[in-house]
Amino acid sequence: MADFLAEKKKQKYLIWLVVFVIIATVIILWYGFFRDQGQTVVAEPVLIEEITINFELLENEIFDDLKIFEKSPSFEGETGRSNPFLP
């Protein structure tokens, strides 16, 4: 008898959860899609007149400490099959 009541209580909470999710979905759809469809927002393009690059940043002392990336050594040893998909 206790299992039956516990299951019924779980189902009651599940039903309330489903009802809440359905109501939330309807509200989101109403405010997101169906409300004020007559108004459309058109963004105006912004034109940039001139782009300037500040190269003085590259003369900073921090960049003097950087080292050139060394080339990684080539693979030594045997390679696998020419076609790895063949059995």
N, CA, C and O atoms as a Tinker XYZ file with bonds, in Angstrom:
   348  protein
     1  N      0.813000   -1.185000    0.000000    73     2
     2  CA     0.000000    0.000000    0.000000    64     1     3
     3  C      0.864000    1.260000    0.000000    63     2     4     5
     4  O      0.530000    2.255000   -0.643000    81     3
     5  N      1.985000    1.202000    0.734000    73     3     6
     6  CA     2.861000    2.369000    0.819000    64     5     7
     7  C      3.518000    2.654000   -0.529000    63     6     8     9
     8  O      3.717000    3.815000   -0.886000    81     7
     9  N      3.859000    1.598000   -1.285000    73     7    10
    10  CA     4.457000    1.794000   -2.605000    64     9    11
    11  C      3.467000    2.463000   -3.551000    63    10    12    13
    12  O      3.835000    3.316000   -4.358000    81    11
    13  N      2.207000    2.061000   -3.437000    73    11    14
    14  CA     1.179000    2.642000   -4.298000    64    13    15
    15  C      1.026000    4.139000   -4.023000    63    14    16    17
    16  O      0.908000    4.933000   -4.955000    81    15
    17  N      1.029000    4.518000   -2.762000    73    15    18
    18  CA     0.884000    5.939000   -2.412000    64    17    19
    19  C      2.113000    6.747000   -2.815000    63    18    20    21
    20  O      2.002000    7.892000   -3.252000    81    19
    21  N      3.273000    6.141000   -2.663000    73    19    22
    22  CA     4.503000    6.836000   -3.061000    64    21    23
    23  C      4.530000    7.050000   -4.571000    63    22    24    25
    24  O      4.923000    8.121000   -5.034000    81    23
    25  N      4.121000    6.053000   -5.336000    73    23    26
    26  CA     4.082000    6.187000   -6.797000    64    25    27
    27  C      3.061000    7.244000   -7.211000    63    26    28    29
    28  O      3.313000    8.034000   -8.120000    81    27
    29  N      1.915000    7.255000   -6.545000    73    27    30
    30  CA     0.887000    8.233000   -6.868000    64    29    31
    31  C      1.384000    9.652000   -6.565000    63    30    32    33
    32  O      1.098000   10.588000   -7.312000    81    31
    33  N      2.129000    9.803000   -5.467000    73    31    34
    34  CA     2.680000   11.106000   -5.102000    64    33    35
    35  C      3.722000   11.548000   -6.138000    63    34    36    37
    36  O      3.764000   12.722000   -6.508000    81    35
    37  N      4.565000   10.614000   -6.610000    73    35    38
    38  CA     5.561000   10.935000   -7.638000    64    37    39
    39  C      4.873000   11.352000   -8.932000    63    38    40    41
    40  O      5.308000   12.293000   -9.595000    81    39
    41  N      3.798000   10.653000   -9.292000    73    39    42
    42  CA     3.071000   10.990000  -10.508000    64    41    43
    43  C      2.436000   12.371000  -10.398000    63    42    44    45
    44  O      2.383000   13.120000  -11.374000    81    43
    45  N      1.951000   12.702000   -9.192000    73    43    46
    46  CA     1.347000   14.008000   -8.990000    64    45    47
    47  C      2.378000   15.118000   -9.223000    63    46    48    49
    48  O      2.076000   16.118000   -9.874000    81    47
    49  N      3.596000   14.942000   -8.692000    73    47    50
    50  CA     4.660000   15.931000   -8.904000    64    49    51
    51  C      5.084000   15.981000  -10.370000    63    50    52    53
    52  O      5.395000   17.050000  -10.894000    81    51
    53  N      5.097000   14.839000  -11.020000    73    51    54
    54  CA     5.468000   14.793000  -12.433000    64    53    55
    55  C      4.434000   15.524000  -13.285000    63    54    56    57
    56  O      4.790000   16.234000  -14.225000    81    55
    57  N      3.180000   15.353000  -12.962000    73    55    58
    58  CA     2.124000   16.045000  -13.702000    64    57    59
    59  C      2.268000   17.553000  -13.526000    63    58    60    61
    60  O      2.147000   18.295000  -14.501000    81    59
    61  N      2.522000   18.023000  -12.308000    73    59    62
    62  CA     2.709000   19.451000  -12.075000    64    61    63
    63  C      3.931000   19.979000  -12.828000    63    62    64    65
    64  O      3.920000   21.098000  -13.342000    81    63
    65  N      4.973000   19.170000  -12.887000    73    63    66
    66  CA     6.178000   19.581000  -13.614000    64    65    67
    67  C      5.894000   19.707000  -15.103000    63    66    68    69
    68  O      6.332000   20.665000  -15.740000    81    67
    69  N      5.166000   18.751000  -15.661000    73    67    70
    70  CA     4.828000   18.801000  -17.089000    64    69    71
    71  C      3.941000   20.007000  -17.379000    63    70    72    73
    72  O      4.130000   20.686000  -18.388000    81    71
    73  N      2.979000   20.278000  -16.506000    73    71    74
    74  CA     2.109000   21.441000  -16.691000    64    73    75
    75  C      2.934000   22.730000  -16.635000    63    74    76    77
    76  O      2.716000   23.634000  -17.442000    81    75
    77  N      3.866000   22.824000  -15.705000    73    75    78
    78  CA     4.721000   24.003000  -15.601000    64    77    79
    79  C      5.566000   24.199000  -16.856000    63    78    80    81
    80  O      5.706000   25.319000  -17.347000    81    79
    81  N      6.124000   23.114000  -17.371000    73    79    82
    82  CA     6.957000   23.210000  -18.579000    64    81    83
    83  C      6.111000   23.646000  -19.769000    63    82    84    85
    84  O      6.565000   24.446000  -20.587000    81    83
    85  N      4.901000   23.138000  -19.878000    73    83    86
    86  CA     4.025000   23.522000  -20.986000    64    85    87
    87  C      3.647000   24.995000  -20.875000    63    86    88    89
    88  O      3.662000   25.713000  -21.875000    81    87
    89  N      3.312000   25.450000  -19.680000    73    87    90
    90  CA     2.961000   26.863000  -19.493000    64    89    91
    91  C      4.159000   27.764000  -19.792000    63    90    92    93
    92  O      4.005000   28.801000  -20.437000    81    91
    93  N      5.343000   27.381000  -19.331000    73    91    94
    94  CA     6.550000   28.178000  -19.600000    64    93    95
    95  C      6.835000   28.234000  -21.097000    63    94    96    97
    96  O      7.232000   29.281000  -21.610000    81    95
    97  N      6.640000   27.125000  -21.801000    73    95    98
    98  CA     6.871000   27.093000  -23.245000    64    97    99
    99  C      5.894000   28.000000  -23.969000    63    98   100   101
   100  O      6.279000   28.724000  -24.887000    81    99
   101  N      4.623000   27.965000  -23.562000    73    99   102
   102  CA     3.618000   28.829000  -24.188000    64   101   103
   103  C      3.950000   30.298000  -23.953000    63   102   104   105
   104  O      3.820000   31.114000  -24.866000    81   103
   105  N      4.372000   30.641000  -22.751000    73   103   106
   106  CA     4.716000   32.038000  -22.451000    64   105   107
   107  C      5.924000   32.480000  -23.268000    63   106   108   109
   108  O      5.935000   33.587000  -23.805000    81   107
   109  N      6.921000   31.644000  -23.364000    73   107   110
   110  CA     8.120000   32.000000  -24.139000    64   109   111
   111  C      7.769000   32.161000  -25.607000    63   110   112   113
   112  O      8.217000   33.111000  -26.249000    81   111
   113  N      6.970000   31.245000  -26.149000    73   111   114
   114  CA     6.574000   31.372000  -27.547000    64   113   115
   115  C      5.723000   32.615000  -27.769000    63   114   116   117
   116  O      5.877000   33.296000  -28.783000    81   115
   117  N      4.832000   32.917000  -26.840000    73   115   118
   118  CA     3.973000   34.088000  -26.994000    64   117   119
   119  C      4.793000   35.369000  -27.021000    63   118   120   121
   120  O      4.609000   36.206000  -27.906000    81   119
   121  N      5.694000   35.528000  -26.061000    73   119   122
   122  CA     6.483000   36.760000  -26.004000    64   121   123
   123  C      7.613000   36.781000  -27.019000    63   122   124   125
   124  O      8.059000   37.858000  -27.413000    81   123
   125  N      8.080000   35.634000  -27.448000    73   123   126
   126  CA     9.205000   35.610000  -28.369000    64   125   127
   127  C      8.821000   35.692000  -29.829000    63   126   128   129
   128  O      9.524000   36.319000  -30.622000    81   127
   129  N      7.699000   35.058000  -30.201000    73   127   130
   130  CA     7.382000   34.959000  -31.623000    64   129   131
   131  C      6.117000   35.714000  -32.015000    63   130   132   133
   132  O      6.096000   36.400000  -33.037000    81   131
   133  N      5.089000   35.595000  -31.227000    73   131   134
   134  CA     3.793000   36.078000  -31.667000    64   133   135
   135  C      3.489000   37.510000  -31.254000    63   134   136   137
   136  O      2.557000   38.108000  -31.791000    81   135
   137  N      4.213000   38.060000  -30.357000    73   135   138
   138  CA     3.945000   39.406000  -29.868000    64   137   139
   139  C      4.657000   40.437000  -30.724000    63   138   140   141
   140  O      5.849000   40.293000  -30.997000    81   139
   141  N      3.953000   41.472000  -31.154000    73   139   142
   142  CA     4.505000   42.597000  -31.917000    64   141   143
   143  C      5.227000   42.147000  -33.177000    63   142   144   145
   144  O      6.387000   42.497000  -33.397000    81   143
   145  N      4.543000   41.374000  -33.998000    73   143   146
   146  CA     5.181000   40.943000  -35.241000    64   145   147
   147  C      5.237000   42.063000  -36.269000    63   146   148   149
   148  O      6.026000   41.983000  -37.211000    81   147
   149  N      4.425000   43.104000  -36.118000    73   147   150
   150  CA     4.417000   44.196000  -37.074000    64   149   151
   151  C      5.683000   45.031000  -37.022000    63   150   152   153
   152  O      6.018000   45.692000  -38.005000    81   151
   153  N      6.382000   45.021000  -35.924000    73   151   154
   154  CA     7.582000   45.829000  -35.782000    64   153   155
   155  C      8.794000   45.019000  -36.207000    63   154   156   157
   156  O      9.017000   43.913000  -35.714000    81   155
   157  N      9.566000   45.569000  -37.116000    73   155   158
   158  CA    10.815000   44.933000  -37.509000    64   157   159
   159  C     11.952000   45.901000  -37.246000    63   158   160   161
   160  O     11.825000   47.102000  -37.485000    81   159
   161  N     13.040000   45.384000  -36.763000    73   159   162
   162  CA    14.202000   46.206000  -36.454000    64   161   163
   163  C     15.223000   46.014000  -37.568000    63   162   164   165
   164  O     15.637000   44.891000  -37.855000    81   163
   165  N     15.619000   47.103000  -38.182000    73   163   166
   166  CA    16.613000   47.053000  -39.248000    64   165   167
   167  C     17.854000   47.775000  -38.745000    63   166   168   169
   168  O     17.800000   48.955000  -38.398000    81   167
   169  N     18.950000   47.072000  -38.709000    73   167   170
   170  CA    20.195000   47.673000  -38.247000    64   169   171
   171  C     20.875000   48.383000  -39.411000    63   170   172   173
   172  O     20.960000   47.855000  -40.520000    81   171
   173  N     21.346000   49.568000  -39.141000    73   171   174
   174  CA    22.053000   50.324000  -40.162000    64   173   175
   175  C     23.525000   49.946000  -40.137000    63   174   176   177
   176  O     24.107000   49.823000  -39.060000    81   175
   177  N     24.136000   49.760000  -41.296000    73   175   178
   178  CA    25.554000   49.401000  -41.314000    64   177   179
   179  C     26.422000   50.568000  -40.859000    63   178   180   181
   180  O     26.123000   51.731000  -41.131000    81   179
   181  N     27.485000   50.237000  -40.171000    73   179   182
   182  CA    28.423000   51.251000  -39.688000    64   181   183
   183  C     29.661000   51.189000  -40.576000    63   182   184   185
   184  O     30.279000   50.134000  -40.716000    81   183
   185  N     30.012000   52.299000  -41.162000    73   183   186
   186  CA    31.177000   52.359000  -42.029000    64   185   187
   187  C     32.369000   52.889000  -41.246000    63   186   188   189
   188  O     32.283000   53.930000  -40.596000    81   187
   189  N     33.474000   52.168000  -41.312000    73   187   190
   190  CA    34.694000   52.590000  -40.640000    64   189   191
   191  C     35.526000   53.360000  -41.655000    63   190   192   193
   192  O     35.849000   52.860000  -42.733000    81   191
   193  N     35.857000   54.560000  -41.291000    73   191   194
   194  CA    36.591000   55.415000  -42.221000    64   193   195
   195  C     38.030000   54.951000  -42.437000    63   194   196   197
   196  O     38.469000   54.795000  -43.576000    81   195
   197  N     38.757000   54.734000  -41.355000    73   195   198
   198  CA    40.174000   54.403000  -41.499000    64   197   199
   199  C     40.585000   53.460000  -40.376000    63   198   200   201
   200  O     40.177000   53.629000  -39.227000    81   199
   201  N     41.385000   52.481000  -40.718000    73   199   202
   202  CA    41.913000   51.548000  -39.731000    64   201   203
   203  C     43.386000   51.842000  -39.540000    63   202   204   205
   204  O     44.146000   51.884000  -40.507000    81   203
   205  N     43.791000   52.046000  -38.297000    73   203   206
   206  CA    45.197000   52.295000  -38.017000    64   205   207
   207  C     45.723000   51.189000  -37.114000    63   206   208   209
   208  O     45.035000   50.737000  -36.199000    81   207
   209  N     46.932000   50.766000  -37.379000    73   207   210
   210  CA    47.570000   49.718000  -36.595000    64   209   211
   211  C     48.731000   50.344000  -35.830000    63   210   212   213
   212  O     49.556000   51.054000  -36.405000    81   211
   213  N     48.784000   50.076000  -34.537000    73   211   214
   214  CA    49.824000   50.629000  -33.689000    64   213   215
   215  C     50.976000   49.618000  -33.624000    63   214   216   217
   216  O     50.894000   48.634000  -32.890000    81   215
   217  N     52.038000   49.855000  -34.382000    73   215   218
   218  CA    53.181000   48.952000  -34.407000    64   217   219
   219  C     54.147000   49.202000  -33.257000    63   218   220   221
   220  O     55.088000   48.430000  -33.075000    81   219
   221  N     53.944000   50.244000  -32.487000    73   219   222
   222  CA    54.816000   50.531000  -31.350000    64   221   223
   223  C     54.690000   49.458000  -30.274000    63   222   224   225
   224  O     55.600000   49.282000  -29.463000    81   223
   225  N     53.596000   48.756000  -30.261000    73   223   226
   226  CA    53.385000   47.679000  -29.296000    64   225   227
   227  C     54.426000   46.575000  -29.481000    63   226   228   229
   228  O     54.840000   45.945000  -28.508000    81   227
   229  N     54.844000   46.341000  -30.708000    73   227   230
   230  CA    55.813000   45.283000  -30.983000    64   229   231
   231  C     57.218000   45.624000  -30.498000    63   230   232   233
   232  O     58.072000   44.740000  -30.433000    81   231
   233  N     57.472000   46.867000  -30.162000    73   231   234
   234  CA    58.784000   47.268000  -29.674000    64   233   235
   235  C     58.889000   47.156000  -28.159000    63   234   236   237
   236  O     59.861000   47.636000  -27.576000    81   235
   237  N     57.924000   46.540000  -27.519000    73   235   238
   238  CA    57.906000   46.380000  -26.072000    64   237   239
   239  C     59.012000   45.414000  -25.638000    63   238   240   241
   240  O     59.405000   44.539000  -26.409000    81   239
   241  N     59.514000   45.569000  -24.411000    73   239   242
   242  CA    60.600000   44.724000  -23.892000    64   241   243
   243  C     60.174000   43.270000  -23.734000    63   242   244   245
   244  O     61.009000   42.369000  -23.810000    81   243
   245  N     58.917000   43.040000  -23.520000    73   243   246
   246  CA    58.426000   41.664000  -23.338000    64   245   247
   247  C     58.693000   40.830000  -24.581000    63   246   248   249
   248  O     59.020000   39.648000  -24.473000    81   247
   249  N     58.561000   41.419000  -25.745000    73   247   250
   250  CA    58.759000   40.681000  -26.984000    64   249   251
   251  C     60.229000   40.373000  -27.244000    63   250   252   253
   252  O     60.535000   39.469000  -28.021000    81   251
   253  N     61.147000   41.106000  -26.609000    73   251   254
   254  CA    62.576000   40.838000  -26.793000    64   253   255
   255  C     62.978000   39.514000  -26.138000    63   254   256   257
   256  O     63.927000   38.872000  -26.588000    81   255
   257  N     62.284000   39.105000  -25.104000    73   255   258
   258  CA    62.601000   37.863000  -24.408000    64   257   259
   259  C     62.084000   36.616000  -25.125000    63   258   260   261
   260  O     62.470000   35.502000  -24.770000    81   259
   261  N     61.244000   36.780000  -26.097000    73   259   262
   262  CA    60.684000   35.621000  -26.795000    64   261   263
   263  C     61.738000   34.978000  -27.682000    63   262   264   265
   264  O     62.583000   35.659000  -28.263000    81   263
   265  N     61.672000   33.655000  -27.777000    73   263   266
   266  CA    62.616000   32.919000  -28.619000    64   265   267
   267  C     61.885000   32.385000  -29.838000    63   266   268   269
   268  O     60.673000   32.172000  -29.811000    81   267
   269  N     62.634000   32.173000  -30.898000    73   267   270
   270  CA    62.063000   31.637000  -32.123000    64   269   271
   271  C     61.697000   30.169000  -31.900000    63   270   272   273
   272  O     62.462000   29.420000  -31.293000    81   271
   273  N     60.544000   29.770000  -32.384000    73   271   274
   274  CA    60.091000   28.400000  -32.229000    64   273   275
   275  C     60.974000   27.475000  -33.050000    63   274   276   277
   276  O     61.159000   27.676000  -34.250000    81   275
   277  N     61.514000   26.466000  -32.395000    73   275   278
   278  CA    62.388000   25.531000  -33.091000    64   277   279
   279  C     61.553000   24.528000  -33.865000    63   278   280   281
   280  O     60.457000   24.151000  -33.451000    81   279
   281  N     62.092000   24.108000  -34.991000    73   279   282
   282  CA    61.390000   23.133000  -35.811000    64   281   283
   283  C     61.411000   21.796000  -35.079000    63   282   284   285
   284  O     62.443000   21.391000  -34.545000    81   283
   285  N     60.279000   21.119000  -35.057000    73   283   286
   286  CA    60.205000   19.837000  -34.364000    64   285   287
   287  C     60.963000   18.787000  -35.166000    63   286   288   289
   288  O     60.949000   18.812000  -36.396000    81   287
   289  N     61.620000   17.870000  -34.477000    73   287   290
   290  CA    62.399000   16.855000  -35.192000    64   289   291
   291  C     61.492000   15.924000  -35.986000    63   290   292   293
   292  O     60.342000   15.683000  -35.616000    81   291
   293  N     62.028000   15.411000  -37.072000    73   291   294
   294  CA    61.237000   14.494000  -37.885000    64   293   295
   295  C     61.091000   13.159000  -37.165000    63   294   296   297
   296  O     61.857000   12.848000  -36.253000    81   295
   297  N     60.107000   12.381000  -37.579000    73   295   298
   298  CA    59.817000   11.099000  -36.949000    64   297   299
   299  C     60.914000   10.107000  -37.300000    63   298   300   301
   300  O     61.279000    9.942000  -38.464000    81   299
   301  N     61.430000    9.452000  -36.273000    73   299   302
   302  CA    62.462000    8.442000  -36.499000    64   301   303
   303  C     61.866000    7.074000  -36.195000    63   302   304   305
   304  O     61.183000    6.898000  -35.187000    81   303
   305  N     62.118000    6.141000  -37.038000    73   303   306
   306  CA    61.608000    4.792000  -36.824000    64   305   307
   307  C     60.716000    4.368000  -37.981000    63   306   308   309
   308  O     60.574000    5.078000  -38.976000    81   307
   309  N     60.122000    3.193000  -37.822000    73   307   310
   310  CA    59.267000    2.662000  -38.886000    64   309   311
   311  C     57.881000    3.289000  -38.833000    63   310   312   313
   312  O     57.319000    3.517000  -37.762000    81   311
   313  N     57.360000    3.555000  -39.993000    73   311   314
   314  CA    55.983000    4.028000  -40.071000    64   313   315
   315  C     55.062000    2.820000  -40.261000    63   314   316   317
   316  O     55.536000    1.708000  -40.490000    81   315
   317  N     53.771000    3.035000  -40.168000    73   315   318
   318  CA    52.804000    1.953000  -40.265000    64   317   319
   319  C     52.580000    1.539000  -41.713000    63   318   320   321
   320  O     53.397000    1.811000  -42.593000    81   319
   321  N     51.461000    0.882000  -41.932000    73   319   322
   322  CA    51.116000    0.399000  -43.273000    64   321   323
   323  C     50.785000    1.558000  -44.201000    63   322   324   325
   324  O     50.417000    2.641000  -43.747000    81   323
   325  N     50.916000    1.328000  -45.499000    73   323   326
   326  CA    50.599000    2.380000  -46.445000    64   325   327
   327  C     49.090000    2.636000  -46.475000    63   326   328   329
   328  O     48.659000    3.773000  -46.667000    81   327
   329  N     48.288000    1.589000  -46.288000    73   327   330
   330  CA    46.835000    1.744000  -46.198000    64   329   331
   331  C     46.377000    1.121000  -44.885000    63   330   332   333
   332  O     46.296000   -0.104000  -44.796000    81   331
   333  N     46.077000    1.912000  -43.871000    73   331   334
   334  CA    45.729000    1.357000  -42.559000    64   333   335
   335  C     44.353000    0.703000  -42.518000    63   334   336   337
   336  O     44.012000    0.050000  -41.532000    81   335
   337  N     43.554000    0.869000  -43.577000    73   335   338
   338  CA    42.214000    0.304000  -43.573000    64   337   339
   339  C     42.149000   -1.124000  -44.119000    63   338   340   341
   340  O     41.113000   -1.783000  -44.027000    81   339
   341  N     43.235000   -1.585000  -44.674000    73   339   342
   342  CA    43.279000   -2.972000  -45.134000    64   341   343
   343  C     43.550000   -3.878000  -43.947000    63   342   344   345
   344  O     44.299000   -3.507000  -43.043000    81   343
   345  N     42.942000   -5.077000  -43.939000    73   343   346
   346  CA    43.182000   -5.984000  -42.808000    64   345   347
   347  C     44.589000   -6.563000  -42.794000    63   346   348
   348  O     44.927000   -7.340000  -41.901000    81   347
